[in-house]
Amino acid sequence: MRIREQEVVEAVVCFIDTMGFDHVREFPLLGKVADVYGFRRDLDVSLAVECKERDWRRAIRQAVAYQVAADLVFLAMPARHVTDNVTREMRCRGIGVISVGQDGATVVVVPARSGTYLIQAVREKAIARFEAAAGVVV
């Protein structure tokens, strides 16, 4: 059975909610739009997630760009499309991979590496815009 991109987004939102992150969907980030952007103030950790139904190669440019502004960057997609090629390519780039099962269960198959391309000033600006958009009280 096919898992649509919107279902991947929903699973990711549930997953990061359980991890204590505030989040915004469709968050503008460096001329692109992250499907989900989250921030957890108590840990001072930001994350960006690009969700795809299957075309992971299209996600690479977006996810690499997000690494400048977010501590952790992930590609999320249906489990049946998370192949060795996907995990190898994302691991090389420091991008994490979240696998989404038919039942919406999420598994971090590849952990994201933090800070590889991070620019602190860009990160802080993104967090400030996020807090304004999410209505987070600082």
Secondary structure in CASP SS format (residue, H / E / C, confidence):
PFRMAT SS
TARGET T0000
AUTHOR 0000-0000-0000
METHOD secondary structure of the structure
MODEL  1
M C 1.00
R C 1.00
I C 1.00
R C 1.00
E H 1.00
Q H 1.00
E H 1.00
V H 1.00
V H 1.00
E H 1.00
A H 1.00
V H 1.00
V H 1.00
C H 1.00
F H 1.00
I H 1.00
D H 1.00
T H 1.00
M C 1.00
G C 1.00
F C 1.00
D E 1.00
H E 1.00
V E 1.00
R E 1.00
E E 1.00
F E 1.00
P E 1.00
L E 1.00
L C 1.00
G C 1.00
K E 1.00
V E 1.00
A E 1.00
D E 1.00
V E 1.00
Y E 1.00
G E 1.00
F E 1.00
R E 1.00
R C 1.00
D C 1.00
L C 1.00
D C 1.00
V E 1.00
S E 1.00
L E 1.00
A E 1.00
V E 1.00
E E 1.00
C E 1.00
K C 1.00
E C 1.00
R C 1.00
D C 1.00
W H 1.00
R H 1.00
R H 1.00
A H 1.00
I H 1.00
R H 1.00
Q H 1.00
A H 1.00
V H 1.00
A H 1.00
Y H 1.00
Q C 1.00
V C 1.00
A C 1.00
A C 1.00
D C 1.00
L E 1.00
V E 1.00
F E 1.00
L E 1.00
A E 1.00
M E 1.00
P E 1.00
A H 1.00
R H 1.00
H H 1.00
V C 1.00
T C 1.00
D H 1.00
N H 1.00
V H 1.00
T H 1.00
R H 1.00
E H 1.00
M H 1.00
R H 1.00
C H 1.00
R H 1.00
G C 1.00
I C 1.00
G E 1.00
V E 1.00
I E 1.00
S E 1.00
V E 1.00
G C 1.00
Q C 1.00
D C 1.00
G C 1.00
A C 1.00
T E 1.00
V E 1.00
V E 1.00
V E 1.00
V E 1.00
P C 1.00
A C 1.00
R C 1.00
S C 1.00
G C 1.00
T C 1.00
Y C 1.00
L C 1.00
I C 1.00
Q H 1.00
A H 1.00
V H 1.00
R H 1.00
E H 1.00
K H 1.00
A H 1.00
I H 1.00
A H 1.00
R H 1.00
F H 1.00
E H 1.00
A H 1.00
A H 1.00
A H 1.00
G C 1.00
V C 1.00
V C 1.00
V C 1.00
END
